[in-house]
Amino acid sequence: MQAQLQHYLDKLAYEIDSWDLKVALTANENVVVIDARSAEAFAIEHIPGAINVPHRTMGEEGTSHIDRNALVVTYCDGIGCNASTKGALNMTRLGFKVKELMGGLDWWKRDGHPTAGEKGSQGNSEIVCGC
């Protein structure tokens, strides 16, 4: 039972869902959202306020402008893409406090949140978290 308890505590320590991220952003918490996909994918559509740091380019120099006291949330397309995991790993190695967005941009949009970029949407503010 203790191992299972630790498993769930670890999941909550390392993952965040789109609803909780939206709440944190709305509350102006110290959160930096990083889109770990390519610059081309970011330009097409991304979470508003996110910055683009492709996981392949993450290093000391490219992340020096990021607040070391912030919670860094990495994301990618969704469950069929692992750029967010690679980004989370890289940012953790660089010493940042990191969580990975569950479901990525796909679940962000499914939960009705707006997006920015060439194909940005206004979202659906009537969707309410069921959890």
C-alpha positions as CSV (number, residue, x, y, z in Angstrom):
1,M,0.0,0.0,0.0
2,Q,2.9,2.4,0.8
3,A,4.4,1.9,-2.7
4,Q,1.0,2.6,-4.3
5,L,0.6,5.7,-2.2
6,Q,4.1,6.9,-3.3
7,H,3.2,6.2,-6.9
8,Y,0.2,8.6,-6.8
9,L,2.1,11.2,-4.9
10,D,4.9,11.0,-7.5
11,K,2.4,11.4,-10.4
12,L,0.9,14.6,-8.9
13,A,4.5,15.9,-8.3
14,Y,5.5,15.4,-11.9
15,E,2.3,15.9,-13.9
16,I,-0.4,18.6,-14.3
17,D,-3.6,18.5,-16.1
18,S,-5.0,21.2,-18.4
19,W,-7.6,22.4,-15.8
20,D,-5.1,22.9,-13.1
21,L,-2.7,24.6,-15.4
22,K,-5.4,27.0,-16.6
23,V,-6.3,27.7,-12.9
24,A,-2.6,28.4,-12.1
25,L,-2.2,30.7,-15.2
26,T,-5.5,32.6,-14.3
27,A,-4.2,33.1,-10.8
28,N,-1.0,34.5,-12.1
29,E,1.1,31.9,-10.3
30,N,4.8,31.8,-11.2
31,V,4.5,29.3,-14.0
32,V,6.4,29.2,-17.3
33,V,4.7,27.1,-20.0
34,I,7.1,25.6,-22.5
35,D,6.1,24.2,-25.9
36,A,8.8,21.6,-26.5
37,R,7.8,21.1,-30.2
38,S,9.4,22.6,-33.2
39,A,9.1,26.3,-34.0
40,E,6.9,25.5,-37.0
41,A,4.4,23.6,-34.9
42,F,4.4,26.4,-32.3
43,A,3.6,29.0,-34.9
44,I,0.6,27.0,-36.1
45,E,-1.0,26.6,-32.6
46,H,0.1,26.8,-29.0
47,I,-1.1,27.6,-25.5
48,P,-1.4,31.3,-25.0
49,G,1.6,32.8,-23.2
50,A,3.7,29.7,-23.8
51,I,7.2,30.1,-25.0
52,N,8.8,27.8,-27.6
53,V,11.9,25.9,-26.5
54,P,12.2,22.8,-28.7
55,H,13.4,19.9,-26.6
56,R,16.3,19.3,-29.1
57,T,17.7,22.7,-28.4
58,M,17.3,22.9,-24.6
59,G,20.5,23.9,-22.9
60,E,22.0,26.4,-20.4
61,E,22.2,29.2,-23.0
62,G,18.7,28.8,-24.5
63,T,17.1,28.7,-21.1
64,S,19.0,31.4,-19.3
65,H,16.1,33.8,-19.6
66,I,13.7,31.4,-17.7
67,D,12.9,32.2,-14.1
68,R,14.6,29.5,-12.0
69,N,12.0,30.0,-9.2
70,A,9.0,29.3,-11.5
71,L,7.3,26.0,-12.1
72,V,8.1,25.0,-15.6
73,V,5.3,23.1,-17.4
74,T,6.3,21.3,-20.7
75,Y,3.9,20.2,-23.3
76,C,3.7,18.8,-26.9
77,D,1.0,17.6,-29.2
78,G,-0.4,15.0,-26.8
79,I,-0.3,11.3,-25.9
80,G,1.2,10.3,-29.3
81,C,4.2,12.6,-28.9
82,N,6.9,12.5,-26.3
83,A,8.5,16.0,-26.8
84,S,7.0,17.1,-23.5
85,T,8.7,14.2,-21.7
86,K,12.0,14.9,-23.4
87,G,11.6,18.6,-22.6
88,A,10.7,17.8,-18.9
89,L,13.8,15.6,-18.7
90,N,16.0,18.3,-20.2
91,M,14.7,21.0,-18.0
92,T,15.0,18.9,-14.9
93,R,18.6,18.2,-15.8
94,L,19.1,21.9,-16.1
95,G,17.9,22.3,-12.5
96,F,14.3,23.6,-13.1
97,K,11.2,22.5,-11.1
98,V,9.2,20.8,-13.8
99,K,5.8,19.2,-14.5
100,E,4.6,17.7,-17.7
101,L,1.2,18.6,-19.1
102,M,-1.0,15.5,-19.3
103,G,-2.4,15.1,-22.8
104,G,-0.5,18.1,-24.2
105,L,-2.1,20.6,-26.6
106,D,-4.7,18.0,-27.6
107,W,-6.2,17.7,-24.1
108,W,-5.8,21.5,-23.5
109,K,-8.1,22.0,-26.5
110,R,-10.5,19.1,-25.6
111,D,-11.0,20.8,-22.2
112,G,-12.1,23.9,-24.0
113,H,-9.2,26.2,-23.4
114,P,-8.2,28.8,-26.0
115,T,-5.1,28.5,-28.2
116,A,-2.9,31.1,-30.0
117,G,-1.0,31.0,-33.3
118,E,-2.1,30.8,-36.9
119,K,-4.9,28.3,-36.1
120,G,-5.6,29.7,-32.6
121,S,-9.1,29.3,-31.1
122,Q,-11.2,31.1,-28.6
123,G,-11.9,27.9,-26.7
124,N,-15.1,27.1,-24.9
125,S,-15.4,28.8,-21.5
126,E,-18.5,26.8,-20.6
127,I,-16.7,23.6,-20.1
128,V,-16.2,22.8,-16.4
129,C,-13.7,20.3,-15.0
130,G,-15.4,17.1,-13.9
131,C,-12.8,16.2,-11.3
